[in-house]
Amino acid sequence: QVQLVESGGGLVQPGGSLRLSCSASIRIFSVHAMAWYRPAPGKQRELVAAITTGGSTNYADSVKGRFTISTDNAEKTVYLHMNSLKPEDTAVYYCKIDSSIRPNGYWGQGTQVTVSS
C-alpha cells in the first residue's frame, strides 16, 4: 500500500526556516499535483501550497513570499521550504499527492512544525 513519509518538522524560533519533505514509499502513477496542508484551529485542513505537474504553484495568502513548494525531477518527493516562520505557522503539516487513479489523493502522516521563542 502506498505510504507518504514526511520529515523535516521540528521546533524553530520565529524568523527561522525549515524544509519539509514528503516521499512516496512506492511509485505513484498519474500524478497531477502535490500539495501541503495544515489544520486551522477548530477547522479542517487548509491548503498551504500546491504544485502541478506543469510547475504551476498556489499558495495560501498567509504564506505567500515565505514558503516555496517544489518537487524533485521524478515528482516522487515534494518539499516545502518555509522561511520567516511565524508562531501562527505552528501546525501539523500534511502532504498530499493527487493521482488520477485515486480521486481523494494520497496523504502523509503529518509532521509537526512548532514556531516558538
C-alpha positions in Angstrom: 0.0 0.0 0.0 1.2 3.5 -0.8 2.6 5.4 2.1 3.8 9.0 2.1 6.6 9.6 4.6 7.1 13.1 5.9 10.1 14.6 7.6 11.7 17.9 8.4 9.4 19.2 11.1 10.6 20.4 14.4 11.0 23.4 16.7 12.2 26.7 15.3 12.3 30.3 16.5 10.2 33.0 14.9 12.0 34.1 11.7 13.7 30.8 11.3 13.4 28.3 8.4 12.5 24.7 7.9 12.3 22.4 4.9 9.7 19.7 4.9 9.9 16.7 2.7 7.4 14.0 1.7 8.3 10.9 -0.3 6.1 8.0 -1.5 7.1 4.6 -0.4 6.4 3.2 -3.8 6.0 4.8 -7.2 2.7 6.7 -7.7 1.4 6.8 -11.3 -0.6 9.5 -13.0 0.3 12.3 -10.6 -1.5 15.6 -11.2 -0.4 17.7 -8.3 1.3 17.7 -5.0 0.4 19.8 -2.0 0.8 20.7 1.6 -2.0 21.2 4.1 -2.3 22.2 7.7 -5.3 22.3 10.0 -6.6 25.7 11.1 -7.6 26.0 14.7 -11.0 24.3 15.0 -11.2 23.8 11.3 -10.4 21.2 8.7 -7.2 21.1 6.8 -6.4 24.2 4.7 -4.3 24.3 1.6 -0.9 25.8 2.3 0.8 25.3 -1.1 0.3 23.2 -4.2 2.3 22.5 -7.3 1.0 20.9 -10.5 3.0 18.6 -12.8 3.3 21.6 -15.1 5.0 23.6 -12.4 2.3 26.0 -11.5 2.1 26.8 -7.9 -0.6 28.1 -5.5 -0.1 29.4 -2.0 -2.3 30.5 0.8 -2.2 34.2 1.3 -0.7 33.9 4.7 2.4 32.1 3.4 3.0 33.9 0.1 6.5 35.2 -0.2 7.7 33.0 2.7 7.0 29.4 1.7 8.1 27.6 -1.5 6.8 24.3 -2.7 8.9 22.2 -5.1 9.4 18.6 -6.3 12.3 16.5 -7.5 12.6 15.7 -11.1 10.8 12.4 -10.8 8.0 14.0 -8.8 8.4 11.3 -6.2 9.2 13.8 -3.4 7.6 17.1 -2.6 9.2 19.8 -0.5 8.0 22.8 1.4 10.7 25.3 2.2 9.5 27.6 4.9 11.2 30.9 5.6 10.4 33.7 8.0 8.4 31.4 10.1 5.8 32.9 12.5 4.2 31.4 15.6 0.9 31.2 13.7 2.6 28.7 11.3 2.7 26.2 14.1 0.7 23.2 13.0 0.9 19.6 11.8 1.7 19.7 8.1 0.3 17.1 5.8 1.5 16.3 2.3 -0.9 15.2 -0.4 -0.3 13.7 -3.8 -3.2 13.8 -6.3 -3.4 11.0 -8.8 -6.0 10.1 -11.4 -6.2 6.6 -10.1 -7.0 7.8 -6.6 -9.6 10.6 -6.6 -9.1 11.5 -2.9 -5.3 11.5 -3.2 -2.6 10.1 -1.1 -1.9 11.6 2.3 1.1 11.7 4.5 1.0 11.1 8.3 1.8 14.7 9.2 4.9 16.3 10.6 4.8 18.8 13.5 6.1 22.3 13.0 6.4 24.4 16.1 7.4 28.1 15.9 8.1 29.5 19.3 10.7 31.6 21.1 
